[in-house]
Amino acid sequence: MINVENIGNWAGLVWNALNDAQKALSLKDLRKVTKLKVNEMHCALGWLAKEGKLNFAEGKDDIEVSLC
């Protein structure tokens, strides 16, 4: 279910995955690590982007995300 509490939890999963990786991850790899569905990932990324915690870059085949 999509609600603010779940989105915050998903954002935590994404943040922790990026923090543990200590490098940029593609959206595909980030989904593998977090096991989030596409819509859950998008909600989490939006949350963290709004808070100014993410950097985005166009990779070869996918968008790459890293912590600021």
All heavy atoms as TSV, in Angstrom:
chain	resi	resn	atom	element	x	y	z
A	1	MET	N	N	0.843	-1.175	0.000
A	1	MET	CA	C	0.000	0.000	0.000
A	1	MET	C	C	0.889	1.239	0.000
A	1	MET	O	O	1.876	1.299	0.728
A	1	MET	CB	C	-0.906	-0.027	1.225
A	1	MET	CG	C	-1.719	1.226	1.353
A	1	MET	SD	S	-3.147	1.139	2.421
A	1	MET	CE	C	-2.430	0.878	3.999
A	2	ILE	N	N	0.521	2.200	-0.811
A	2	ILE	CA	C	1.296	3.429	-0.876
A	2	ILE	C	C	0.711	4.438	0.109
A	2	ILE	O	O	-0.434	4.873	-0.025
A	2	ILE	CB	C	1.304	4.016	-2.301
A	2	ILE	CG1	C	2.018	3.057	-3.258
A	2	ILE	CG2	C	1.978	5.381	-2.318
A	2	ILE	CD1	C	2.063	3.513	-4.690
A	3	ASN	N	N	1.519	4.760	1.112
A	3	ASN	CA	C	1.189	5.815	2.061
A	3	ASN	C	C	2.502	6.422	2.551
A	3	ASN	O	O	3.579	5.908	2.261
A	3	ASN	CB	C	0.323	5.296	3.216
A	3	ASN	CG	C	0.974	4.173	3.992
A	3	ASN	OD1	O	2.157	4.232	4.319
A	3	ASN	ND2	N	0.211	3.128	4.299
A	4	VAL	N	N	2.400	7.516	3.279
A	4	VAL	CA	C	3.607	8.242	3.687
A	4	VAL	C	C	4.533	7.373	4.533
A	4	VAL	O	O	5.759	7.418	4.357
A	4	VAL	CB	C	3.219	9.537	4.450
A	4	VAL	CG1	C	4.438	10.222	5.031
A	4	VAL	CG2	C	2.490	10.484	3.527
A	5	GLU	N	N	3.986	6.576	5.406
A	5	GLU	CA	C	4.823	5.717	6.248
A	5	GLU	C	C	5.613	4.716	5.410
A	5	GLU	O	O	6.817	4.537	5.609
A	5	GLU	CB	C	3.973	4.976	7.277
A	5	GLU	CG	C	4.805	4.160	8.242
A	5	GLU	CD	C	3.978	3.488	9.321
A	5	GLU	OE1	O	2.812	3.876	9.528
A	5	GLU	OE2	O	4.504	2.557	9.951
A	6	ASN	N	N	4.945	4.059	4.465
A	6	ASN	CA	C	5.629	3.092	3.606
A	6	ASN	C	C	6.666	3.764	2.726
A	6	ASN	O	O	7.764	3.240	2.539
A	6	ASN	CB	C	4.629	2.314	2.754
A	6	ASN	CG	C	3.882	1.268	3.551
A	6	ASN	OD1	O	4.330	0.841	4.612
A	6	ASN	ND2	N	2.739	0.860	3.061
A	7	ILE	N	N	6.332	4.927	2.182
A	7	ILE	CA	C	7.289	5.634	1.329
A	7	ILE	C	C	8.534	5.982	2.133
A	7	ILE	O	O	9.662	5.829	1.648
A	7	ILE	CB	C	6.653	6.891	0.699
A	7	ILE	CG1	C	5.549	6.479	-0.268
A	7	ILE	CG2	C	7.713	7.720	-0.025
A	7	ILE	CD1	C	4.692	7.637	-0.762
A	8	GLY	N	N	8.358	6.419	3.367
A	8	GLY	CA	C	9.508	6.700	4.234
A	8	GLY	C	C	10.344	5.462	4.482
A	8	GLY	O	O	11.584	5.526	4.474
A	9	ASN	N	N	9.691	4.326	4.679
A	9	ASN	CA	C	10.419	3.068	4.880
A	9	ASN	C	C	11.178	2.661	3.624
A	9	ASN	O	O	12.328	2.218	3.698
A	9	ASN	CB	C	9.454	1.946	5.293
A	9	ASN	CG	C	8.914	2.133	6.692
A	9	ASN	OD1	O	9.544	2.748	7.545
A	9	ASN	ND2	N	7.736	1.613	6.930
A	10	TRP	N	N	10.555	2.816	2.472
A	10	TRP	CA	C	11.220	2.488	1.197
A	10	TRP	C	C	12.405	3.412	0.970
A	10	TRP	O	O	13.459	2.975	0.506
A	10	TRP	CB	C	10.244	2.582	0.029
A	10	TRP	CG	C	9.059	1.672	0.132
A	10	TRP	CD1	C	8.996	0.468	0.762
A	10	TRP	CD2	C	7.767	1.900	-0.406
A	10	TRP	NE1	N	7.733	-0.063	0.644
A	10	TRP	CE2	C	6.955	0.790	-0.065
A	10	TRP	CE3	C	7.191	2.936	-1.145
A	10	TRP	CZ2	C	5.614	0.687	-0.443
A	10	TRP	CZ3	C	5.861	2.836	-1.516
A	10	TRP	CH2	C	5.089	1.719	-1.169
A	11	ALA	N	N	12.236	4.688	1.320
A	11	ALA	CA	C	13.340	5.642	1.187
A	11	ALA	C	C	14.507	5.221	2.073
A	11	ALA	O	O	15.667	5.323	1.678
A	11	ALA	CB	C	12.871	7.055	1.548
A	12	GLY	N	N	14.206	4.711	3.249
A	12	GLY	CA	C	15.257	4.207	4.137
A	12	GLY	C	C	16.000	3.029	3.536
A	12	GLY	O	O	17.226	2.939	3.644
A	13	LEU	N	N	15.276	2.140	2.882
A	13	LEU	CA	C	15.918	0.999	2.221
A	13	LEU	C	C	16.866	1.474	1.120
A	13	LEU	O	O	17.986	0.968	0.992
A	13	LEU	CB	C	14.865	0.068	1.614
A	13	LEU	CG	C	13.997	-0.731	2.579
A	13	LEU	CD1	C	12.899	-1.465	1.811
A	13	LEU	CD2	C	14.839	-1.708	3.376
A	14	VAL	N	N	16.419	2.446	0.339
A	14	VAL	CA	C	17.244	2.971	-0.753
A	14	VAL	C	C	18.472	3.671	-0.179
A	14	VAL	O	O	19.593	3.441	-0.635
A	14	VAL	CB	C	16.422	3.923	-1.656
A	14	VAL	CG1	C	17.325	4.682	-2.614
A	14	VAL	CG2	C	15.363	3.140	-2.419
A	15	TRP	N	N	18.267	4.524	0.816
A	15	TRP	CA	C	19.389	5.253	1.416
A	15	TRP	C	C	20.418	4.269	1.987
A	15	TRP	O	O	21.616	4.416	1.758
A	15	TRP	CB	C	18.902	6.211	2.502
A	15	TRP	CG	C	19.976	7.133	2.961
A	15	TRP	CD1	C	20.247	8.379	2.479
A	15	TRP	CD2	C	20.962	6.874	3.976
A	15	TRP	NE1	N	21.330	8.915	3.136
A	15	TRP	CE2	C	21.793	8.007	4.058
A	15	TRP	CE3	C	21.207	5.806	4.822
A	15	TRP	CZ2	C	22.853	8.104	4.946
A	15	TRP	CZ3	C	22.270	5.891	5.703
A	15	TRP	CH2	C	23.081	7.025	5.764
A	16	ASN	N	N	19.953	3.262	2.716
A	16	ASN	CA	C	20.866	2.274	3.305
A	16	ASN	C	C	21.621	1.494	2.226
A	16	ASN	O	O	22.813	1.225	2.385
A	16	ASN	CB	C	20.112	1.309	4.218
A	16	ASN	CG	C	19.729	1.951	5.533
A	16	ASN	OD1	O	20.437	2.810	6.048
A	16	ASN	ND2	N	18.599	1.545	6.072
A	17	ALA	N	N	20.947	1.140	1.153
A	17	ALA	CA	C	21.603	0.403	0.069
A	17	ALA	C	C	22.709	1.244	-0.558
A	17	ALA	O	O	23.812	0.746	-0.812
A	17	ALA	CB	C	20.580	-0.005	-0.994
A	18	LEU	N	N	22.428	2.516	-0.800
A	18	LEU	CA	C	23.440	3.396	-1.382
A	18	LEU	C	C	24.580	3.664	-0.403
A	18	LEU	O	O	25.744	3.712	-0.796
A	18	LEU	CB	C	22.801	4.714	-1.827
A	18	LEU	CG	C	21.867	4.609	-3.024
A	18	LEU	CD1	C	21.081	5.902	-3.204
A	18	LEU	CD2	C	22.644	4.262	-4.283
A	19	ASN	N	N	24.245	3.820	0.861
A	19	ASN	CA	C	25.274	4.044	1.878
A	19	ASN	C	C	26.180	2.824	2.003
A	19	ASN	O	O	27.402	2.953	2.088
A	19	ASN	CB	C	24.616	4.376	3.220
A	19	ASN	CG	C	25.609	4.803	4.254
A	19	ASN	OD1	O	26.397	5.725	4.047
A	19	ASN	ND2	N	25.586	4.139	5.398
A	20	ASP	N	N	25.610	1.643	1.999
A	20	ASP	CA	C	26.393	0.409	2.093
A	20	ASP	C	C	27.276	0.211	0.864
A	20	ASP	O	O	28.399	-0.259	0.976
A	20	ASP	CB	C	25.481	-0.810	2.259
A	20	ASP	CG	C	24.797	-0.854	3.619
A	20	ASP	OD1	O	25.209	-0.103	4.537
A	20	ASP	OD2	O	23.831	-1.637	3.766
A	21	ALA	N	N	26.759	0.583	-0.310
A	21	ALA	CA	C	27.509	0.399	-1.560
A	21	ALA	C	C	28.685	1.364	-1.656
A	21	ALA	O	O	29.683	1.062	-2.301
A	21	ALA	CB	C	26.590	0.584	-2.759
A	22	GLN	N	N	28.564	2.534	-1.050
A	22	GLN	CA	C	29.615	3.559	-1.105
A	22	GLN	C	C	29.980	3.955	-2.536
A	22	GLN	O	O	31.118	4.335	-2.807
A	22	GLN	CB	C	30.867	3.089	-0.352
A	22	GLN	CG	C	30.678	2.910	1.138
A	22	GLN	CD	C	30.496	4.226	1.859
A	22	GLN	OE1	O	31.286	5.138	1.680
A	22	GLN	NE2	N	29.456	4.315	2.648
A	23	LYS	N	N	29.012	3.810	-3.438
A	23	LYS	CA	C	29.213	4.206	-4.838
A	23	LYS	C	C	27.842	4.364	-5.479
A	23	LYS	O	O	26.818	4.012	-4.884
A	23	LYS	CB	C	30.021	3.159	-5.602
A	23	LYS	CG	C	29.328	1.810	-5.713
A	23	LYS	CD	C	30.134	0.834	-6.535
A	23	LYS	CE	C	29.351	-0.468	-6.692
A	23	LYS	NZ	N	30.041	-1.400	-7.571
A	24	ALA	N	N	27.834	4.893	-6.684
A	24	ALA	CA	C	26.585	5.031	-7.429
A	24	ALA	C	C	26.089	3.652	-7.854
A	24	ALA	O	O	26.882	2.761	-8.168
A	24	ALA	CB	C	26.793	5.913	-8.653
A	25	LEU	N	N	24.787	3.486	-7.847
A	25	LEU	CA	C	24.165	2.255	-8.318
A	25	LEU	C	C	23.164	2.595	-9.414
A	25	LEU	O	O	22.503	3.635	-9.360
A	25	LEU	CB	C	23.424	1.544	-7.185
A	25	LEU	CG	C	24.250	0.989	-6.035
A	25	LEU	CD1	C	23.330	0.419	-4.957
A	25	LEU	CD2	C	25.210	-0.081	-6.531
A	26	SER	N	N	23.061	1.713	-10.386
A	26	SER	CA	C	22.038	1.891	-11.413
A	26	SER	C	C	20.679	1.605	-10.777
A	26	SER	O	O	20.585	0.938	-9.738
A	26	SER	CB	C	22.275	0.932	-12.583
A	26	SER	OG	O	22.046	-0.397	-12.170
A	27	LEU	N	N	19.626	2.105	-11.400
A	27	LEU	CA	C	18.289	1.824	-10.879
A	27	LEU	C	C	18.029	0.321	-10.849
A	27	LEU	O	O	17.425	-0.193	-9.908
A	27	LEU	CB	C	17.231	2.530	-11.733
A	27	LEU	CG	C	17.221	4.053	-11.673
A	27	LEU	CD1	C	16.115	4.608	-12.556
A	27	LEU	CD2	C	17.082	4.553	-10.256
A	28	LYS	N	N	18.509	-0.379	-11.852
A	28	LYS	CA	C	18.329	-1.834	-11.904
A	28	LYS	C	C	19.010	-2.502	-10.711
A	28	LYS	O	O	18.412	-3.343	-10.035
A	28	LYS	CB	C	18.902	-2.375	-13.220
A	28	LYS	CG	C	18.748	-3.856	-13.406
A	28	LYS	CD	C	19.313	-4.297	-14.745
A	28	LYS	CE	C	19.217	-5.795	-14.914
A	28	LYS	NZ	N	19.767	-6.235	-16.199
A	29	ASP	N	N	20.256	-2.115	-10.441
A	29	ASP	CA	C	20.977	-2.700	-9.306
A	29	ASP	C	C	20.348	-2.303	-7.978
A	29	ASP	O	O	20.274	-3.109	-7.043
A	29	ASP	CB	C	22.452	-2.291	-9.334
A	29	ASP	CG	C	23.219	-2.955	-10.461
A	29	ASP	OD1	O	22.759	-3.997	-10.980
A	29	ASP	OD2	O	24.278	-2.427	-10.838
A	30	LEU	N	N	19.885	-1.076	-7.891
A	30	LEU	CA	C	19.245	-0.607	-6.674
A	30	LEU	C	C	17.970	-1.389	-6.392
A	30	LEU	O	O	17.687	-1.750	-5.246
A	30	LEU	CB	C	18.957	0.889	-6.802
A	30	LEU	CG	C	18.641	1.673	-5.552
A	30	LEU	CD1	C	19.654	1.457	-4.450
A	30	LEU	CD2	C	18.541	3.150	-5.890
A	31	ARG	N	N	17.215	-1.702	-7.440
A	31	ARG	CA	C	16.013	-2.522	-7.266
A	31	ARG	C	C	16.369	-3.935	-6.813
A	31	ARG	O	O	15.666	-4.522	-5.992
A	31	ARG	CB	C	15.207	-2.584	-8.564
A	31	ARG	CG	C	14.359	-1.328	-8.750
A	31	ARG	CD	C	13.239	-1.477	-9.746
A	31	ARG	NE	N	12.367	-2.585	-9.406
A	31	ARG	CZ	C	11.936	-3.483	-10.286
A	31	ARG	NH1	N	12.289	-3.417	-11.552
A	31	ARG	NH2	N	11.137	-4.449	-9.897
A	32	LYS	N	N	17.455	-4.494	-7.349
A	32	LYS	CA	C	17.880	-5.830	-6.935
A	32	LYS	C	C	18.232	-5.854	-5.451
A	32	LYS	O	O	17.851	-6.769	-4.724
A	32	LYS	CB	C	19.094	-6.289	-7.738
A	32	LYS	CG	C	18.797	-6.757	-9.125
A	32	LYS	CD	C	20.075	-7.235	-9.802
A	32	LYS	CE	C	19.874	-7.472	-11.267
A	32	LYS	NZ	N	21.130	-7.837	-11.937
A	33	VAL	N	N	18.970	-4.850	-5.016
A	33	VAL	CA	C	19.433	-4.800	-3.623
A	33	VAL	C	C	18.260	-4.584	-2.663
A	33	VAL	O	O	18.175	-5.238	-1.633
A	33	VAL	CB	C	20.490	-3.689	-3.433
A	33	VAL	CG1	C	20.831	-3.482	-1.976
A	33	VAL	CG2	C	21.747	-4.006	-4.234
A	34	THR	N	N	17.365	-3.666	-3.013
A	34	THR	CA	C	16.273	-3.317	-2.098
A	34	THR	C	C	15.057	-4.221	-2.239
A	34	THR	O	O	14.217	-4.267	-1.347
A	34	THR	CB	C	15.811	-1.867	-2.337
A	34	THR	OG1	O	15.326	-1.738	-3.683
A	34	THR	CG2	C	16.931	-0.883	-2.070
A	35	LYS	N	N	14.953	-4.907	-3.380
A	35	LYS	CA	C	13.802	-5.758	-3.684
A	35	LYS	C	C	12.489	-4.964	-3.735
A	35	LYS	O	O	11.416	-5.492	-3.443
A	35	LYS	CB	C	13.701	-6.919	-2.704
A	35	LYS	CG	C	14.909	-7.839	-2.767
A	35	LYS	CD	C	14.755	-9.027	-1.871
A	35	LYS	CE	C	15.901	-9.996	-1.874
A	35	LYS	NZ	N	17.165	-9.667	-2.372
A	36	LEU	N	N	12.595	-3.684	-4.104
A	36	LEU	CA	C	11.405	-2.847	-4.228
A	36	LEU	C	C	10.802	-2.982	-5.621
A	36	LEU	O	O	11.507	-3.228	-6.593
A	36	LEU	CB	C	11.760	-1.372	-3.987
A	36	LEU	CG	C	12.147	-0.988	-2.570
A	36	LEU	CD1	C	12.619	0.460	-2.520
A	36	LEU	CD2	C	10.998	-1.207	-1.607
A	37	LYS	N	N	9.482	-2.802	-5.696
A	37	LYS	CA	C	8.795	-2.748	-6.982
A	37	LYS	C	C	9.102	-1.400	-7.628
A	37	LYS	O	O	9.548	-0.471	-6.961
A	37	LYS	CB	C	7.292	-2.894	-6.775
A	37	LYS	CG	C	6.909	-4.225	-6.171
A	37	LYS	CD	C	5.428	-4.258	-5.885
A	37	LYS	CE	C	5.071	-5.556	-5.174
A	37	LYS	NZ	N	3.673	-5.564	-4.724
A	38	VAL	N	N	8.848	-1.291	-8.920
A	38	VAL	CA	C	9.169	-0.071	-9.652
A	38	VAL	C	C	8.491	1.146	-9.019
A	38	VAL	O	O	9.131	2.168	-8.777
A	38	VAL	CB	C	8.781	-0.197	-11.142
A	38	VAL	CG1	C	8.922	1.131	-11.855
A	38	VAL	CG2	C	9.631	-1.255	-11.825
A	39	ASN	N	N	7.187	1.054	-8.745
A	39	ASN	CA	C	6.485	2.216	-8.192
A	39	ASN	C	C	6.988	2.551	-6.787
A	39	ASN	O	O	7.057	3.727	-6.410
A	39	ASN	CB	C	4.972	2.024	-8.212
A	39	ASN	CG	C	4.491	0.854	-7.389
A	39	ASN	OD1	O	5.241	-0.083	-7.120
A	39	ASN	ND2	N	3.233	0.878	-7.009
A	40	GLU	N	N	7.365	1.550	-6.007
A	40	GLU	CA	C	7.925	1.791	-4.677
A	40	GLU	C	C	9.276	2.499	-4.785
A	40	GLU	O	O	9.560	3.428	-4.021
A	40	GLU	CB	C	8.072	0.472	-3.917
A	40	GLU	CG	C	6.752	-0.214	-3.628
A	40	GLU	CD	C	6.889	-1.638	-3.134
A	40	GLU	OE1	O	7.984	-2.230	-3.247
A	40	GLU	OE2	O	5.885	-2.184	-2.634
A	41	MET	N	N	10.074	2.076	-5.741
A	41	MET	CA	C	11.382	2.697	-5.967
A	41	MET	C	C	11.216	4.159	-6.360
A	41	MET	O	O	11.918	5.035	-5.856
A	41	MET	CB	C	12.141	1.945	-7.057
A	41	MET	CG	C	13.450	2.587	-7.463
A	41	MET	SD	S	14.720	2.455	-6.216
A	41	MET	CE	C	14.986	0.713	-6.254
A	42	HIS	N	N	10.283	4.427	-7.253
A	42	HIS	CA	C	10.065	5.795	-7.702
A	42	HIS	C	C	9.618	6.687	-6.544
A	42	HIS	O	O	10.075	7.829	-6.428
A	42	HIS	CB	C	9.055	5.840	-8.834
A	42	HIS	CG	C	9.578	5.259	-10.102
A	42	HIS	ND1	N	8.772	4.981	-11.174
A	42	HIS	CD2	C	10.823	4.886	-10.484
A	42	HIS	CE1	C	9.493	4.470	-12.157
A	42	HIS	NE2	N	10.744	4.401	-11.755
A	43	CYS	N	N	8.742	6.178	-5.703
A	43	CYS	CA	C	8.311	6.945	-4.532
A	43	CYS	C	C	9.496	7.234	-3.611
A	43	CYS	O	O	9.672	8.364	-3.148
A	43	CYS	CB	C	7.241	6.188	-3.763
A	43	CYS	SG	S	5.632	6.076	-4.579
A	44	ALA	N	N	10.305	6.221	-3.356
A	44	ALA	CA	C	11.467	6.382	-2.477
A	44	ALA	C	C	12.470	7.376	-3.050
A	44	ALA	O	O	12.987	8.234	-2.321
A	44	ALA	CB	C	12.138	5.025	-2.245
A	45	LEU	N	N	12.738	7.281	-4.341
A	45	LEU	CA	C	13.680	8.201	-4.976
A	45	LEU	C	C	13.151	9.631	-4.928
A	45	LEU	O	O	13.914	10.577	-4.688
A	45	LEU	CB	C	13.953	7.781	-6.419
A	45	LEU	CG	C	14.736	6.482	-6.594
A	45	LEU	CD1	C	14.760	6.085	-8.066
A	45	LEU	CD2	C	16.131	6.596	-6.034
A	46	GLY	N	N	11.856	9.793	-5.143
A	46	GLY	CA	C	11.259	11.120	-5.077
A	46	GLY	C	C	11.392	11.723	-3.694
A	46	GLY	O	O	11.716	12.902	-3.529
A	47	TRP	N	N	11.157	10.914	-2.676
A	47	TRP	CA	C	11.278	11.347	-1.283
A	47	TRP	C	C	12.702	11.832	-1.010
A	47	TRP	O	O	12.907	12.928	-0.487
A	47	TRP	CB	C	10.924	10.177	-0.376
A	47	TRP	CG	C	11.012	10.411	1.097
A	47	TRP	CD1	C	12.142	10.665	1.827
A	47	TRP	CD2	C	9.942	10.391	2.028
A	47	TRP	NE1	N	11.835	10.781	3.154
A	47	TRP	CE2	C	10.484	10.620	3.297
A	47	TRP	CE3	C	8.577	10.168	1.908
A	47	TRP	CZ2	C	9.698	10.649	4.451
A	47	TRP	CZ3	C	7.801	10.196	3.070
A	47	TRP	CH2	C	8.360	10.441	4.312
A	48	LEU	N	N	13.667	10.996	-1.348
A	48	LEU	CA	C	15.070	11.338	-1.073
A	48	LEU	C	C	15.554	12.497	-1.939
A	48	LEU	O	O	16.347	13.331	-1.481
A	48	LEU	CB	C	15.956	10.106	-1.275
A	48	LEU	CG	C	15.735	8.994	-0.250
A	48	LEU	CD1	C	16.440	7.716	-0.701
A	48	LEU	CD2	C	16.199	9.417	1.130
A	49	ALA	N	N	15.081	12.582	-3.175
A	49	ALA	CA	C	15.462	13.695	-4.047
A	49	ALA	C	C	14.916	15.008	-3.485
A	49	ALA	O	O	15.618	16.029	-3.476
A	49	ALA	CB	C	14.946	13.458	-5.463
A	50	LYS	N	N	13.691	14.995	-3.021
A	50	LYS	CA	C	13.078	16.198	-2.448
A	50	LYS	C	C	13.867	16.672	-1.227
A	50	LYS	O	O	13.997	17.871	-0.992
A	50	LYS	CB	C	11.624	15.906	-2.075
A	50	LYS	CG	C	10.903	17.033	-1.412
A	50	LYS	CD	C	10.658	18.178	-2.369
A	50	LYS	CE	C	9.801	19.233	-1.665
A	50	LYS	NZ	N	9.805	20.492	-2.350
A	51	GLU	N	N	14.418	15.732	-0.467
A	51	GLU	CA	C	15.227	16.074	0.702
A	51	GLU	C	C	16.651	16.475	0.322
A	51	GLU	O	O	17.445	16.816	1.188
A	51	GLU	CB	C	15.273	14.896	1.675
A	51	GLU	CG	C	13.954	14.624	2.370
A	51	GLU	CD	C	14.048	13.514	3.396
A	51	GLU	OE1	O	15.013	12.720	3.368
A	51	GLU	OE2	O	13.137	13.438	4.240
A	52	GLY	N	N	16.982	16.413	-0.972
A	52	GLY	CA	C	18.310	16.805	-1.433
A	52	GLY	C	C	19.407	15.817	-1.072
A	52	GLY	O	O	20.561	16.190	-0.907
A	53	LYS	N	N	19.046	14.536	-0.968
A	53	LYS	CA	C	20.010	13.519	-0.536
A	53	LYS	C	C	20.596	12.692	-1.668
A	53	LYS	O	O	21.445	11.837	-1.424
A	53	LYS	CB	C	19.357	12.597	0.486
A	53	LYS	CG	C	18.972	13.348	1.742
A	53	LYS	CD	C	18.524	12.462	2.841
A	53	LYS	CE	C	18.227	13.347	4.056
A	53	LYS	NZ	N	17.993	12.601	5.230
A	54	LEU	N	N	20.147	12.928	-2.905
A	54	LEU	CA	C	20.595	12.087	-4.014
A	54	LEU	C	C	21.222	12.891	-5.143
A	54	LEU	O	O	20.844	14.033	-5.394
A	54	LEU	CB	C	19.411	11.305	-4.597
A	54	LEU	CG	C	18.695	10.324	-3.691
A	54	LEU	CD1	C	17.547	9.681	-4.447
A	54	LEU	CD2	C	19.634	9.282	-3.131
A	55	ASN	N	N	22.155	12.252	-5.820
A	55	ASN	CA	C	22.699	12.728	-7.091
A	55	ASN	C	C	22.256	11.742	-8.160
A	55	ASN	O	O	22.246	10.528	-7.921
A	55	ASN	CB	C	24.230	12.754	-7.068
A	55	ASN	CG	C	24.771	13.782	-6.120
A	55	ASN	OD1	O	24.318	14.921	-6.098
A	55	ASN	ND2	N	25.735	13.387	-5.317
A	56	PHE	N	N	21.907	12.259	-9.327
A	56	PHE	CA	C	21.513	11.418	-10.453
A	56	PHE	C	C	22.452	11.679	-11.616
A	56	PHE	O	O	22.853	12.820	-11.857
A	56	PHE	CB	C	20.077	11.744	-10.897
A	56	PHE	CG	C	19.038	11.435	-9.860
A	56	PHE	CD1	C	18.633	12.403	-8.949
A	56	PHE	CD2	C	18.460	10.185	-9.785
A	56	PHE	CE1	C	17.670	12.137	-7.995
A	56	PHE	CE2	C	17.501	9.896	-8.834
A	56	PHE	CZ	C	17.096	10.878	-7.932
A	57	ALA	N	N	22.806	10.624	-12.341
A	57	ALA	CA	C	23.641	10.757	-13.531
A	57	ALA	C	C	23.161	9.750	-14.563
A	57	ALA	O	O	22.706	8.649	-14.212
A	57	ALA	CB	C	25.107	10.492	-13.190
A	58	GLU	N	N	23.263	10.137	-15.819
A	58	GLU	CA	C	22.912	9.206	-16.886
A	58	GLU	C	C	24.076	8.274	-17.108
A	58	GLU	O	O	25.176	8.704	-17.455
A	58	GLU	CB	C	22.577	9.957	-18.170
A	58	GLU	CG	C	21.247	10.668	-18.102
A	58	GLU	CD	C	20.813	11.185	-19.447
A	58	GLU	OE1	O	20.858	10.418	-20.428
A	58	GLU	OE2	O	20.429	12.355	-19.498
A	59	GLY	N	N	23.846	6.988	-16.854
A	59	GLY	CA	C	24.856	5.975	-17.107
A	59	GLY	C	C	24.767	5.488	-18.538
A	59	GLY	O	O	23.996	6.009	-19.344
A	60	LYS	N	N	25.538	4.478	-18.844
A	60	LYS	CA	C	25.563	3.922	-20.201
A	60	LYS	C	C	24.185	3.400	-20.615
A	60	LYS	O	O	23.696	3.716	-21.681
A	60	LYS	CB	C	26.600	2.802	-20.259
A	60	LYS	CG	C	26.750	2.176	-21.617
A	60	LYS	CD	C	27.810	1.101	-21.601
A	60	LYS	CE	C	27.873	0.402	-22.940
A	60	LYS	NZ	N	28.796	-0.728	-22.924
A	61	ASP	N	N	23.571	2.597	-19.740
A	61	ASP	CA	C	22.287	1.985	-20.074
A	61	ASP	C	C	21.174	2.325	-19.087
A	61	ASP	O	O	20.045	1.886	-19.281
A	61	ASP	CB	C	22.435	0.459	-20.116
A	61	ASP	CG	C	23.402	-0.004	-21.185
A	61	ASP	OD1	O	23.365	0.566	-22.289
A	61	ASP	OD2	O	24.194	-0.920	-20.905
A	62	ASP	N	N	21.481	3.048	-18.028
A	62	ASP	CA	C	20.510	3.267	-16.971
A	62	ASP	C	C	20.885	4.534	-16.217
A	62	ASP	O	O	22.004	5.021	-16.319
A	62	ASP	CB	C	20.521	2.072	-16.019
A	62	ASP	CG	C	19.243	1.920	-15.199
A	62	ASP	OD1	O	18.378	2.814	-15.252
A	62	ASP	OD2	O	19.116	0.905	-14.480
A	63	ILE	N	N	19.973	5.037	-15.446
A	63	ILE	CA	C	20.256	6.166	-14.563
A	63	ILE	C	C	21.019	5.624	-13.358
A	63	ILE	O	O	20.690	4.568	-12.829
A	63	ILE	CB	C	18.959	6.846	-14.118
A	63	ILE	CG1	C	18.263	7.475	-15.319
A	63	ILE	CG2	C	19.225	7.887	-13.033
A	63	ILE	CD1	C	16.880	7.994	-15.036
A	64	GLU	N	N	22.044	6.353	-12.944
A	64	GLU	CA	C	22.809	5.970	-11.765
A	64	GLU	C	C	22.514	6.952	-10.638
A	64	GLU	O	O	22.381	8.148	-10.857
A	64	GLU	CB	C	24.295	5.948	-12.079
A	64	GLU	CG	C	24.641	4.866	-13.085
A	64	GLU	CD	C	26.127	4.691	-13.288
A	64	GLU	OE1	O	26.924	5.483	-12.762
A	64	GLU	OE2	O	26.488	3.731	-13.998
A	65	VAL	N	N	22.385	6.411	-9.433
A	65	VAL	CA	C	22.015	7.193	-8.270
A	65	VAL	C	C	23.092	7.031	-7.204
A	65	VAL	O	O	23.590	5.929	-6.980
A	65	VAL	CB	C	20.654	6.712	-7.698
A	65	VAL	CG1	C	20.210	7.577	-6.537
A	65	VAL	CG2	C	19.596	6.656	-8.782
A	66	SER	N	N	23.430	8.131	-6.544
A	66	SER	CA	C	24.369	8.096	-5.431
A	66	SER	C	C	23.917	9.069	-4.376
A	66	SER	O	O	23.068	9.941	-4.622
A	66	SER	CB	C	25.788	8.439	-5.897
A	66	SER	OG	O	25.830	9.754	-6.414
A	67	LEU	N	N	24.459	8.927	-3.185
A	67	LEU	CA	C	24.172	9.870	-2.106
A	67	LEU	C	C	24.972	11.143	-2.279
A	67	LEU	O	O	26.092	11.102	-2.789
A	67	LEU	CB	C	24.499	9.238	-0.745
A	67	LEU	CG	C	23.670	8.023	-0.340
A	67	LEU	CD1	C	24.179	7.464	0.985
A	67	LEU	CD2	C	22.190	8.362	-0.240
A	68	CYS	N	N	24.401	12.251	-1.850
A	68	CYS	CA	C	25.118	13.534	-1.892
A	68	CYS	C	C	26.226	13.565	-0.858
A	68	CYS	O	O	26.202	12.930	0.135
A	68	CYS	CB	C	24.163	14.679	-1.626
A	68	CYS	SG	S	22.984	14.971	-2.939
